[in-house]
Amino acid sequence: MPLPRALATFNRAITNRAARLLVGRARDLVLVVHRGRNSGREYRTPVSVFRRGERYCVALTYGRGADWVRNVLAAGEFEIEMRGRRVRLVEPVVVNDPTLSWSSGFSRRILRLVDAPEYLEARAETSSDSSESG
């Protein structure tokens, strides 16, 4: 069971602001850049991400119902900011993997503790992807 919504609300107001300061310093911490489904406003949400080849796996500690996840799935794309650069990710899907094999050792222990086996997987957009759309 993912973390409770009340904690998500607190984290959005308080903890996420502090976490943004760690982006680029903490190994797995990045910002997901996404647009609101209704407002169109740009948001930046700190998350843990793990790379597997050309695919990126984002831990869903609040589950698939989190606003940022719903925004990303509706848009079909998003960006992550890490170490001063942006990577555009496409084809996001939610995957349930109780083994947590997609995450690192320390993070795996935390994700087991909070019972968060789901992750959002997406692939990095290639130059041929962007040339096909234009």
VMD Tcl script that draws the C-alpha trace (Angstrom):
set ca {
  {0.00 0.00 0.00}
  {1.54 3.32 -1.04}
  {2.02 6.17 1.41}
  {-1.16 8.01 2.57}
  {-2.51 11.07 0.70}
  {-2.24 13.26 3.83}
  {1.50 12.67 3.83}
  {1.61 13.50 0.12}
  {-0.09 16.83 0.83}
  {2.40 17.63 3.59}
  {5.34 16.61 1.40}
  {4.12 18.72 -1.50}
  {4.00 21.80 0.73}
  {7.10 21.22 2.89}
  {9.35 18.25 2.10}
  {9.44 18.65 -1.70}
  {10.85 22.17 -1.33}
  {13.72 20.81 0.74}
  {14.21 17.82 -1.59}
  {14.66 20.17 -4.56}
  {17.85 21.38 -2.88}
  {19.22 17.82 -3.00}
  {18.52 17.24 -6.70}
  {21.87 16.73 -8.40}
  {23.54 15.87 -5.10}
  {21.62 12.73 -4.15}
  {22.40 9.97 -6.63}
  {18.87 8.86 -7.57}
  {16.98 12.11 -6.97}
  {15.71 14.06 -10.00}
  {12.89 16.45 -10.83}
  {9.99 15.28 -12.97}
  {8.85 18.21 -15.11}
  {5.21 17.84 -16.13}
  {2.15 19.90 -17.03}
  {-1.14 20.00 -15.17}
  {-3.94 18.15 -16.96}
  {-6.39 21.03 -16.54}
  {-4.27 24.09 -15.75}
  {-1.48 23.50 -18.26}
  {0.86 24.86 -15.58}
  {4.40 23.43 -15.41}
  {5.26 21.55 -12.22}
  {8.51 20.09 -10.88}
  {8.24 17.11 -8.57}
  {11.26 15.48 -6.86}
  {11.36 11.71 -7.35}
  {13.74 8.77 -7.21}
  {14.70 7.47 -10.64}
  {16.67 4.41 -11.73}
  {18.09 3.90 -15.21}
  {17.91 0.59 -17.05}
  {19.51 1.08 -20.45}
  {17.38 3.57 -22.40}
  {14.51 3.14 -19.92}
  {13.97 5.12 -16.75}
  {12.08 3.74 -13.74}
  {10.51 6.24 -11.34}
  {9.49 5.04 -7.88}
  {5.78 5.57 -7.13}
  {5.87 5.98 -3.37}
  {2.35 7.47 -3.45}
  {1.04 5.06 -6.08}
  {-0.41 5.58 -9.54}
  {-3.04 8.03 -8.24}
  {-0.55 10.80 -7.48}
  {-1.30 13.98 -9.44}
  {2.08 14.05 -11.17}
  {1.64 10.43 -12.34}
  {-1.82 11.17 -13.70}
  {-0.44 14.26 -15.50}
  {2.40 12.28 -17.07}
  {0.15 9.40 -18.19}
  {-2.38 11.81 -19.70}
  {0.34 13.69 -21.61}
  {2.20 10.56 -22.72}
  {5.51 12.32 -22.12}
  {7.49 14.30 -19.54}
  {10.98 15.45 -18.77}
  {13.39 14.83 -15.95}
  {15.97 17.34 -14.77}
  {19.18 15.85 -13.48}
  {22.63 17.30 -13.03}
  {21.78 20.46 -14.95}
  {20.28 18.80 -18.01}
  {16.84 17.70 -19.17}
  {15.90 14.37 -20.69}
  {12.57 13.98 -22.51}
  {10.85 10.69 -21.71}
  {8.03 9.14 -23.74}
  {5.62 6.21 -23.58}
  {5.16 6.18 -19.78}
  {3.50 3.10 -18.28}
  {2.90 2.01 -14.70}
  {4.44 -1.35 -13.82}
  {3.91 -3.42 -10.67}
  {7.00 -5.39 -9.64}
  {6.95 -6.70 -6.05}
  {10.59 -7.84 -6.42}
  {11.65 -4.19 -6.85}
  {14.43 -5.45 -9.13}
  {14.40 -2.11 -10.98}
  {15.65 -0.15 -7.94}
  {18.95 0.06 -6.07}
  {19.76 -1.77 -2.81}
  {19.12 1.06 -0.32}
  {16.07 2.34 -2.16}
  {14.74 -1.20 -2.45}
  {14.73 -1.47 1.36}
  {12.84 1.82 1.70}
  {10.32 0.87 -1.00}
  {9.70 -2.48 0.70}
  {9.24 -0.71 4.02}
  {6.53 1.58 2.59}
  {5.11 -1.23 0.41}
  {5.49 0.62 -2.90}
  {6.06 -2.00 -5.63}
  {4.87 0.18 -8.53}
  {7.02 2.32 -10.75}
  {6.55 4.48 -13.81}
  {8.67 3.33 -16.72}
  {9.43 5.46 -19.78}
  {12.05 5.54 -22.48}
  {14.31 8.37 -23.48}
  {13.17 10.10 -26.64}
  {15.62 9.62 -29.49}
  {16.44 12.11 -32.23}
  {14.51 9.94 -34.72}
  {11.41 10.21 -32.48}
  {11.46 14.00 -32.62}
  {12.16 14.13 -36.38}
  {9.22 11.80 -37.08}
  {6.81 14.09 -35.24}
  {7.87 17.24 -37.11}
}
mol new
graphics top color blue
foreach p $ca { graphics top sphere $p radius 0.5 }
foreach p [lrange $ca 0 end-1] q [lrange $ca 1 end] { graphics top cylinder $p $q radius 0.2 }
display resetview
